Amino acid sequence: MTVRRRAGRLRAALTRRVRALGATADQGMATAEYAIVMVAAAALAGVLLLIIRSDFVRDMLEALIRGALGID
């Protein structure tokens, strides 16, 4: 086997290995990003729940429903 052929095979093997490593390197990042998004979504849901439970919003929704039904 010639030196050139060996070098070509070595390069091909290294290229396959680097691509294989690159394909699996982002798997942990996707999980971490998913966890961060879920925590942010839960925090936003908590804030929205506090806003919706406030007296101001409750009175506003009640007035809207009463106006729509013509109960005023």
C-alpha positions in Angstrom: 0.0 0.0 0.0 1.4 3.4 -0.9 1.9 6.2 1.5 -0.7 8.3 -0.4 -3.3 5.6 -0.1 -2.7 5.2 3.6 -2.9 8.9 4.1 -6.2 9.0 2.3 -7.6 6.2 4.4 -6.4 7.8 7.6 -7.9 11.1 6.6 -11.3 9.4 5.7 -11.3 7.6 9.1 -10.5 10.8 11.0 -13.2 12.7 9.1 -15.8 10.0 9.9 -14.8 10.1 13.6 -14.9 13.9 13.8 -18.3 13.9 12.2 -19.6 11.2 14.6 -18.3 13.3 17.6 -19.9 16.4 16.2 -23.2 14.7 15.8 -23.4 13.7 19.4 -21.9 16.8 21.0 -25.1 18.8 20.9 -27.4 16.3 22.5 -26.6 17.5 26.1 -27.1 21.1 25.0 -30.6 20.4 23.7 -31.5 18.9 27.0 -30.1 21.8 29.0 -31.9 24.3 26.7 -35.1 22.4 27.1 -34.8 22.5 30.9 -34.1 26.3 30.9 -37.2 26.9 28.6 -39.4 24.8 30.9 -38.3 26.7 34.0 -38.9 30.0 32.2 -42.3 28.8 31.1 -43.2 27.8 34.6 -42.1 31.2 36.0 -44.2 33.0 33.4 -47.2 30.8 34.2 -46.8 31.7 37.9 -46.7 35.4 37.1 -49.8 35.2 34.8 -51.6 33.3 37.5 -50.9 36.0 40.0 -52.1 38.6 37.6 -55.3 36.8 36.7 -56.1 36.2 40.4 -55.8 39.9 41.2 -59.0 41.9 42.1 -58.4 44.3 39.2 -58.5 41.6 36.6 -61.4 39.8 38.3 -63.4 43.0 38.3 -62.5 43.8 34.7 -63.6 40.3 33.5 -66.8 40.5 35.5 -67.6 43.9 34.0 -66.9 42.5 30.5 -69.1 39.5 31.0 -71.9 41.6 32.5 -71.7 44.0 29.6 -71.8 41.2 27.1 -74.8 39.6 28.7 -76.6 42.9 29.2 -76.9 42.5 33.0 -75.8 46.0 33.9 
